[in-house]
Amino acid sequence: MTVRSEDALEIVRASLALAFPGASAEGLARAAEHLLLWGAEGAAEHLNPELAERMLEDLVFVGNFRLAEFHRAEPRRGAARTEAADFRTWSRPDQIEDGLPFRRQPPEPDDDFLTPRPD
C-alpha cells in the first residue's frame, strides 16, 4: 500500500492534534513535516525511551506546543521518568541551537549510547 505524502502529512498532523489539543494549525503542520522527515531518515529504527523523550522535546519546540497540555502515559510501577537523550539520531531542526550531537545510524557495535529495546 502506498500513501501519498499529502495524506501522510494529514494523518500525522491529526495525530499530533490529538496529543496537543491547543496547538495552532501552523504548529501542527510544522511538527508533522519534521516527524515525517525524521521517519524518512529512519529515526524509528533505533528509537528508545531516551531518544523518544528527545524527539518529543524537539516536536514541542518546532510546533511551539505547550508541554503542559501533553498528557504522558503513566510510567510502569516503580519505573522512574525517562530523561531525554543528550544526542539525536535525526536531523536537528534549524530553529534549535542546543549543540546536541548527531549520532550515526545504525549504531556500530562499539557504540554504548543506546539503551536496548525490550523484546
VENSULSUL-V128228 format. One record per residue. N is the residue number from 1. RES is the residue in one letter. SS is DSSP state (a for helix, b for strand, c for the rest). Layout:
n: <N/N>
res: <RES/RES>
ss: <SS/SS>
This chain:
n: <1/2/3/4/5/6/7/8/9/10/11/12/13/14/15/16/17/18/19/20/21/22/23/24/25/26/27/28/29/30/31/32/33/34/35/36/37/38/39/40/41/42/43/44/45/46/47/48/49/50/51/52/53/54/55/56/57/58/59/60/61/62/63/64/65/66/67/68/69/70/71/72/73/74/75/76/77/78/79/80/81/82/83/84/85/86/87/88/89/90/91/92/93/94/95/96/97/98/99/100/101/102/103/104/105/106/107/108/109/110/111/112/113/114/115/116/117/118/119>
res: <M/T/V/R/S/E/D/A/L/E/I/V/R/A/S/L/A/L/A/F/P/G/A/S/A/E/G/L/A/R/A/A/E/H/L/L/L/W/G/A/E/G/A/A/E/H/L/N/P/E/L/A/E/R/M/L/E/D/L/V/F/V/G/N/F/R/L/A/E/F/H/R/A/E/P/R/R/G/A/A/R/T/E/A/A/D/F/R/T/W/S/R/P/D/Q/I/E/D/G/L/P/F/R/R/Q/P/P/E/P/D/D/D/F/L/T/P/R/P/D>
ss: <c/c/c/c/a/a/a/a/a/a/a/a/a/a/a/a/a/a/a/c/c/c/c/c/a/a/a/a/a/a/a/a/a/a/a/a/a/a/a/a/c/c/a/a/a/a/c/c/a/a/a/a/a/a/a/a/a/a/a/a/a/a/a/c/c/c/a/a/a/c/c/c/c/c/c/c/c/c/c/c/c/c/c/c/c/c/b/b/c/c/c/c/c/c/c/c/c/c/c/c/b/b/c/c/c/c/c/c/c/c/c/c/c/c/c/c/c/c/c>
